[in-house]
């Protein structure tokens, strides 16, 4: 009798990786194993999405329910459930930011591979057996010795629920797929934000949850538009202000009043919450030094001021907060480059004030306002 050494009995790492990402599915045992792994992958997606949902992305609860159903369905070797899970998870890669950590990308690759193997398992089972034999193949007797109660319950749950869920399962799954695709497609058009500061009151309040059209869909930028953009002094921060100057415009502020190209501007949205006149803030551009200027503002005042007015360069925008006396804006850090722009706010979805829901501030449209003169 030959005694096997460690090198003979232990699979190589490359074989393990290959077995995980692309196992050989040529019998019922391999198909059920791949389906089981796809179920765990689907449940993992549901659990991860639930964590995100608890953190505030409430629309993700659609995904939580859907991937639990996908897990049950793929464990029963349902081709439809397996394809739904794999395709939608594949689409979700479109929303992965380029800066995502490498570890998270590896996890997503593994989950995607497991879901794809669930598709392969379902296709194999349906090609090798008649439809009425699939359920019996998907739920073989298994040895429970050494398994925890949770593992046993997880293994048996799909088989016990499937006879009950099978009827309404696909109706519910198709509905969730429709909702998921709707949310997914919507997410490629709009983005959701929460306002952290009071510089845009009363137009936008601290705690407002609003959506903006992404830059690619928002069209041209006009005077009076609200913008979501990366804060020029720190590109990791996102902020919102109103455009008052587009390329070529001449801007100045006299005694708190905005003048655009030599004419006074009507600004019904502006709040002035201080009675005094600040020599820099309220008479701009000013020869008086400001208490704090970022480098961008220093460059702006040195290179873009002509005859007492700031002239907006090509590719840049001059923005101010609606809460004009309490806003850190272009007066203090300079212009907003077009490449910093992320979108245009269009709808307040709901609002919270210190964890208390604001009444009446739900689904409020943010109309575009064109700056006018008397």
Secondary structure, DSSP 8 states (H G I E B T S, - for coil): -----HHHHS--HHHHHHHHHS----SHHHHHHHHHHHHHHHHHHHHHHHHHHHTT-GGGHHHHHHHHHHHHHHHTT-HHHHHHHHHHHHHHGGGS-TT--HHHHHHHHHHHHHHHHHHHHHHHHHHHS-GGGHHHHHT-----TT--HHHHHHHHHHHHHHHHHHHHHHHHHHHHHHHHHHHHHHHTTEEEEE--SSTTTTTS-TTEEEEEEETTTS-S--TT-EEEEE-TT-TT-EEEEEEEE-TT-EEEEETTEEEETTEEEE-TT-B---SS--TTTSSBS-SS--S---HHHHHHHHHSEETTEEE--TTEEEEE-SBGGG---HHHH--EEGGGEEEEEEEEEEEEETTEE-TT-SSEE------EE-
